[in-house]
């Protein structure tokens, strides 16, 4: 083509600098784009990996900052019915010196013929300790300080038997070193530093549609583990752990979730390995480990409601108890728990959660975490 005037002209070519300036967004825009795209599931192979941080507060640990990195990946992209595998890195520090770093996740084989679950955590913190048993733990005057460092590692390989059934071996390693103990008599003569090595077997039923944010289905598991003396354990005992979770859609965007779990120890667990309640998953708002004994039972019900776009809210109520013998399970020994929370879809089917939990005698906590509590 020729313009009026009959002379051919060369097309204008933008300079490299102009092209770079036009295409490269600013720093703030890049952050916005990062979070806007973070919940759009990838269709290609490889890890869909994102990082986010946020605050938390508990009356015992003070204010803190948590950092979580979540990864989702599919071992077989051609099968959309297979839930994605997941891995999460987590770490947090607080104004009272608490610190921890770890990883947890579930890996599914390409045909879901087996699943590998794993958790590893290193912690270093000043920890409060009230003693052993409900009567000791419920007495505020028993609150005492200690410092501790520790490692927790466990993993299981579960083989698919068909019909949502899985079974397989599990291994566990726990180490704790306590020092600067304000009231060592509360340990009841037990060693301050102890490690435990255990082996066991897990049988589970899992019909959940999504592992990280279920909307329907059932998860049930029974784990029997052993920590005998002949493999070097100072304290020999066996543990039976039971968990049952169920999920049901009530109306558009509303999910009712229920969780029951229990731990029963036979033998002589150390003060650190006794059944405990509290923390970010059940009895949220209680100091994790304040209430401890040989056995524990806990239950909670949570209503989850999607509100708008990537936002949702939850409300829950629960109860738990710790005991040495079943005749100690009494109404006046129950530990009530309730709370509310905010959910933001950080990644596809992965929520960042901010929870405010309340418990007995004014105990409370504000928690930042990733994935649902159960």
Secondary structure, 3 states (H helix, E strand, C coil): CCCCCCCCCCCCCCCHHHHHHHHCCCHHHHHHHHHHHCCCCCCCCCCEEEEEEEEEEECCCEEEEEEEEEEEECCCCCCCCCCCEEEEEEEEEECCCCEEEEEEEEEECCCCCEEEEEEEEEEEEEEEECCCCHHHHCCHHHCEEEEEEEEEEEEEEEEEEECCEEEEEEEEEEEEEEECCCCHHHHCCCCCEEEEEEEEEEEEEECCCCCCCCCCEEEEEEEEEEECHHHCCCCCEEEEEEEEEEEEEEECCEEEEEEEEEEEEEECCCCCCCEECCCCCCCCCCCCCCCEECEEEEEEEEEEEEEECCEEEEEEEEEEEEECCHHHCCHHHCEEEEEEEEEEEEECCEEEEEEEEECHHHCEEEEEEECCCC
